[in-house]
Amino acid sequence: KDYLYMKKFLLFILILVVVAGVCVVTCPDKASHSEALKDVLNTAITEELSGSGDSDSDAGFIMFGSMIGTGIGGLVIDNMLKVDNHFVCSIGTMTYDGKTRVVSVGIMNHVFTPGEEDLKKAIRELND
């Protein structure tokens, strides 16, 4: 009976070690966090600007505004993003005005970022 419990326990430990090993090998780096944040920012800015355009003649201004906004946003992300690697996962933070906020979490080669709606809300607040 003890043998069966020991066998199950060893199998559990082996599976845990394999999963942890996969997480360590596939932990996203700073470049992955930066790219994911830039993609979400680009989509949010483009949608926000497109929503304010009333006609087809605004398309050029929307495209130009999107390029400028994502370019500046990309520079801000590159300069302010700090990524802490915790072996099995990585956490991206930004500090502004003395407040540090988690802006991305990476695990198993994927980076999770705030939703587009959260970014659109932040963009609107900046515009007000």
Secondary structure, DSSP 8 states (H G I E B T S, - for coil): -HHHHHHHHHHHHHHHHHHHHHHHHT---HHHHHHHHHHHHHHHHHHHHHHH--SGGGHHHHHHHHHHHHHHHHHHHHHH-EEEE-SS-EEEEEEETTEEEEEEEEETTEEE---HHHHHHHHHHHH-
